[in-house]
Amino acid sequence: MDIAITSINLKLNDGELTGANIYFNGKANTINMSGYIPLTATEYDGKTYDQLESIVIEKIVEKIKNPVE
């Protein structure tokens, strides 16, 4: 799966990082996808770009395997 992070929107509360929305575009064979993955401050803080890409891919797979009813 090829994923490109297109933007990151930080969530702040009184100047404190509370989370981040990671927006992405991607493709896997004939499937195109785009959207965002919300992360907690702990999941986001201190991660490299490559680590964030891996987290986004993991979360996409989780959402596909366990769709909301």
C-alpha positions as CSV (number, residue, x, y, z in Angstrom):
1,M,0.0,0.0,0.0
2,D,1.4,3.4,-1.0
3,I,0.4,6.2,1.3
4,A,1.3,9.9,1.1
5,I,0.6,12.2,4.1
6,T,-0.8,15.4,2.6
7,S,-1.3,17.4,5.8
8,I,-1.3,17.2,9.6
9,N,-3.7,19.2,11.7
10,L,-2.7,19.4,15.3
11,K,-5.4,19.5,18.0
12,L,-4.5,21.9,20.9
13,N,-6.2,22.7,24.1
14,D,-4.8,25.7,26.0
15,G,-1.5,25.2,24.1
16,E,-1.2,21.5,25.0
17,L,-1.2,18.9,22.2
18,T,-4.2,16.7,22.6
19,G,-4.1,14.9,19.2
20,A,-3.6,15.2,15.5
21,N,-5.5,14.4,12.3
22,I,-3.3,12.9,9.7
23,Y,-4.7,13.5,6.2
24,F,-3.5,11.1,3.4
25,N,-3.9,9.9,-0.1
26,G,-3.1,6.3,-1.1
27,K,-3.5,3.4,-3.4
28,A,-3.3,-0.3,-3.3
29,N,-3.5,-2.0,-6.7
30,T,-6.8,-0.8,-8.1
31,I,-8.1,0.8,-4.9
32,N,-7.6,4.6,-4.4
33,M,-8.3,6.1,-1.0
34,S,-8.1,9.3,0.9
35,G,-9.1,10.6,4.2
36,Y,-7.7,11.2,7.7
37,I,-6.8,9.2,10.7
38,P,-7.2,10.8,14.1
39,L,-4.3,10.1,16.5
40,T,-4.0,10.8,20.2
41,A,-1.2,13.1,21.4
42,T,0.8,10.0,22.6
43,E,0.4,8.3,19.2
44,Y,1.5,11.4,17.3
45,D,4.2,13.0,19.5
46,G,7.8,12.5,18.5
47,K,7.1,10.2,15.5
48,T,9.0,10.5,12.3
49,Y,7.2,10.8,8.9
50,D,7.9,7.1,8.2
51,Q,6.5,6.1,11.5
52,L,3.4,8.2,10.9
53,E,2.9,6.5,7.5
54,S,3.1,3.1,9.2
55,I,0.6,4.1,11.8
56,V,-1.8,5.4,9.1
57,I,-1.5,2.1,7.2
58,E,-2.1,0.1,10.4
59,K,-5.2,2.1,11.2
60,I,-6.6,1.8,7.7
61,V,-6.3,-2.0,7.8
62,E,-7.9,-2.0,11.3
63,K,-10.9,0.0,9.9
64,I,-11.3,-2.2,6.9
65,K,-11.2,-5.4,9.1
66,N,-13.5,-4.0,11.7
67,P,-16.0,-1.6,10.0
68,V,-18.5,0.3,12.1
69,E,-21.9,-1.2,11.9
